[in-house]
Amino acid sequence: MGTSPTVDELQYSGSYQLLERLAFDRIVPFIWRWYAQRASWITILHFVMTLIPSVWLAAVLLRGTDGSSRMADLALGLAGFIAVLPAHELIHAAAFRLAGVKDIRFGFTLKEMTFYTIAHRSPLSQPAFPLAALAPNLILTPLLLWAAITPGLRIPGLTLLALHTSAAMGDIALVNYFYLNRGRRLWTYDDADLRETYIYAKREDE
């Protein structure tokens, strides 16, 4: 895999091309482009994994007879999502740490109502970055699926599964970006001070 370039090498050596410069609070257009407009089997699979628990949850809520109990379970799932969000970001952080990132930070954008984990000025490439992006889904989805198929936890479990899977759309868009550009060597890093994410590619003539 070779040695990871530094941020200065990515910016100034002339060996790398800047492909994307993404402001933390203006990430939605990038997500839309690389999730929906440039869809692949990755985004289609994720969409199906979001749709199934959502439809299943709706069917369970409509079929039930005890309305107050169903609403209480739904509220429990919504409240649980507040706890799942920091767990999601902590798993990102652990994956970044395993990939060698020393400076890990956390943030929130009120404009787009998103939490995020920052690998500050620490370039990552394939496969480390896609794996770090997928880590929360790989770990939490089986646990939430277990809750969803457990009768006493079905409604909160389905609620959490649907919400968590849909909230991972940004992670999946980034993974899809790396997948669709898999013919090139990509590097990405965040700058917490500038509140931006950068994606570079090794120049093809190098």
KEVODO-362718 format. One record per residue (C-alpha): x, y, z. Coordinates in Angstrom, 3 decimals. Example, Ala and Ser with C-alpha at 12.3 -4.5 7.8 and 13.67 -1.06 7.14 Angstrom:
! KEVODO-362718
PT       xx       yy       zz
PT   12.300   -4.500    7.800
PT   13.670   -1.060    7.140
! end
This chain:
! KEVODO-362718
PT       xx       yy       zz
PT    0.000    0.000    0.000
PT    2.931    2.313    0.523
PT    3.381    5.234    2.870
PT    0.521    7.664    3.253
PT    1.300   11.123    1.841
PT    1.119   14.094    4.166
PT   -1.393   16.885    3.673
PT    1.398   19.127    2.350
PT    2.408   16.459   -0.163
PT   -1.173   16.124   -1.352
PT   -1.498   19.878   -1.757
PT    1.890   20.961   -3.077
PT    3.921   18.077   -4.493
PT    2.177   18.119   -7.868
PT    1.716   14.348   -7.693
PT   -1.932   14.550   -6.604
PT   -5.059   16.086   -8.110
PT   -7.770   17.686   -5.961
PT  -11.085   16.074   -6.913
PT  -13.462   17.308   -4.217
PT  -13.499   20.094   -1.645
PT  -16.547   19.723    0.577
PT  -17.708   22.132    3.266
PT  -19.099   20.311    6.295
PT  -22.316   22.349    6.204
PT  -22.852   21.953    2.443
PT  -22.424   18.213    2.051
PT  -25.981   17.383    0.889
PT  -25.399   18.055   -2.845
PT  -22.398   15.692   -2.781
PT  -24.458   13.022   -1.032
PT  -27.291   13.394   -3.533
PT  -24.903   13.153   -6.489
PT  -22.993   10.102   -5.272
PT  -25.913    8.289   -3.656
PT  -28.759    8.826   -6.100
PT  -27.477   10.278   -9.357
PT  -24.405    8.029   -9.519
PT  -26.024    4.972   -7.987
PT  -24.327    1.578   -7.880
PT  -25.127   -1.768   -6.294
PT  -23.806   -0.284   -3.035
PT  -26.371    2.509   -2.851
PT  -29.178    0.305   -4.195
PT  -28.454   -2.304   -1.514
PT  -28.409    0.395    1.162
PT  -31.707    1.813   -0.112
PT  -33.314   -1.637    0.070
PT  -31.890   -2.130    3.581
PT  -33.521    1.185    4.560
PT  -36.821    0.465    2.830
PT  -37.418   -3.008    4.296
PT  -37.464   -2.047    8.012
PT  -39.464    1.098    7.180
PT  -42.196   -0.896    5.402
PT  -42.050   -3.611    8.058
PT  -42.445   -1.002   10.807
PT  -45.433    0.562    9.056
PT  -47.062   -2.869    8.706
PT  -46.527   -3.672   12.394
PT  -47.947   -0.318   13.494
PT  -51.013   -0.635   11.252
PT  -51.686   -4.256   12.200
PT  -51.498   -3.815   15.965
PT  -54.546   -3.315   18.176
PT  -53.088   -1.607   21.264
PT  -52.512    1.917   19.981
PT  -51.051    3.341   23.194
PT  -48.553    0.477   23.501
PT  -47.470    0.869   19.882
PT  -46.948    4.603   20.298
PT  -44.948    4.019   23.479
PT  -42.709    1.526   21.667
PT  -42.303    3.947   18.762
PT  -41.348    6.735   21.183
PT  -38.834    4.378   22.793
PT  -37.249    3.748   19.407
PT  -37.064    7.463   18.641
PT  -35.476    8.137   22.031
PT  -33.050    5.279   21.499
PT  -31.892    6.868   18.274
PT  -30.466    9.734   20.322
PT  -28.219    7.179   22.047
PT  -27.349    5.360   18.824
PT  -26.003    8.498   17.126
PT  -23.018    9.007   19.466
PT  -22.356    5.242   19.356
PT  -22.241    5.510   15.555
PT  -19.675    8.314   15.700
PT  -17.581    6.568   18.367
PT  -17.331    3.521   16.114
PT  -16.129    5.781   13.297
PT  -13.552    7.191   15.718
PT  -12.362    3.727   16.760
PT  -12.005    2.708   13.112
PT  -10.041    5.886   12.354
PT   -7.782    5.186   15.331
PT   -7.140    1.649   14.096
PT   -6.271    3.133   10.706
PT   -3.603    5.291   12.371
PT   -5.393    8.632   12.739
PT   -3.976   10.523   15.729
PT   -6.173   13.646   15.795
PT   -9.845   12.663   15.928
PT  -12.545   15.240   16.594
PT  -16.331   15.417   16.571
PT  -18.704   18.012   15.192
PT  -22.312   18.918   14.438
PT  -23.882   21.074   11.745
PT  -27.130   22.752   12.719
PT  -27.862   23.657    9.084
PT  -27.978   20.028    7.953
PT  -28.641   18.469   11.392
PT  -25.752   16.022   11.103
PT  -23.133   14.718   13.516
PT  -19.754   13.774   12.134
PT  -16.343   12.409   13.093
PT  -13.258   14.228   11.829
PT   -9.936   12.647   10.864
PT   -8.125   15.974   11.186
PT   -5.401   16.390    8.547
PT   -4.861   12.622    8.436
PT   -5.052   11.305    4.858
PT   -6.664    7.896    4.416
PT   -6.988    5.796    1.282
PT   -8.478    2.456    0.230
PT   -9.300    0.183    1.995
PT   -8.896    2.006    5.326
PT  -11.305    4.863    4.620
PT  -14.200    2.842    3.146
PT  -13.921    0.384    6.035
PT  -13.938    3.227    8.583
PT  -16.971    4.736    6.857
PT  -18.819    1.400    6.923
PT  -17.770    0.334   10.426
PT  -20.853    1.635   12.328
PT  -23.192   -0.088    9.886
PT  -21.244   -3.349   10.010
PT  -21.360   -3.362   13.820
PT  -24.719   -1.802   14.696
PT  -26.936   -3.230   11.929
PT  -26.771   -6.854   13.196
PT  -27.548   -5.676   16.746
PT  -30.509   -3.588   15.595
PT  -31.717   -6.415   13.348
PT  -31.652   -8.731   16.371
PT  -33.838   -6.237   18.244
PT  -36.174   -5.967   15.250
PT  -36.837   -9.719   15.141
PT  -37.286  -10.000   18.924
PT  -41.063   -9.825   19.618
PT  -40.854   -7.595   22.698
PT  -38.450   -5.194   21.001
PT  -39.839   -5.271   17.466
PT  -41.222   -1.744   17.152
PT  -38.291    0.103   18.823
PT  -35.860   -2.212   17.016
PT  -37.408   -1.556   13.601
PT  -37.561    2.168   14.346
PT  -33.872    2.245   15.256
PT  -32.900    0.079   12.293
PT  -34.782    2.262    9.803
PT  -33.508    5.534   11.276
PT  -29.895    4.417   11.675
PT  -29.694    2.930    8.186
PT  -31.181    6.033    6.565
PT  -28.904    8.319    8.605
PT  -25.872    6.499    7.160
PT  -26.609    7.805    3.657
PT  -23.612   10.175    3.782
PT  -21.258    7.338    4.723
PT  -22.622    5.216    1.874
PT  -22.248    8.083   -0.618
PT  -18.558    8.398    0.294
PT  -18.036    4.644    0.021
PT  -19.794    4.700   -3.349
PT  -17.512    7.547   -4.473
PT  -14.469    5.427   -3.674
PT  -16.060    2.418   -5.375
PT  -16.933    4.233   -8.602
PT  -13.422    5.703   -8.677
PT  -11.773    2.400   -7.744
PT   -9.504    2.585  -10.782
PT   -7.686    5.528   -9.172
PT   -5.704    5.782   -5.943
PT   -7.739    8.160   -3.753
PT   -6.832    9.935   -0.529
PT   -9.180   11.862    1.734
PT   -8.778   13.933    4.877
PT  -10.710   16.461    6.940
PT   -9.648   19.882    8.164
PT  -11.473   20.670   11.406
PT  -10.309   24.296   11.410
PT  -11.516   25.008    7.873
PT  -14.509   22.668    8.316
PT  -13.876   20.974    4.987
PT  -13.222   17.502    3.579
PT  -10.821   16.971    0.686
PT  -10.493   14.109   -1.769
PT   -7.340   13.760   -3.863
PT   -6.275   11.274   -6.517
PT   -2.799   10.196   -7.516
PT   -2.140   11.761  -10.905
PT   -2.437    9.161  -13.629
PT    0.734   10.310  -15.369
PT    2.814    9.686  -12.230
! end
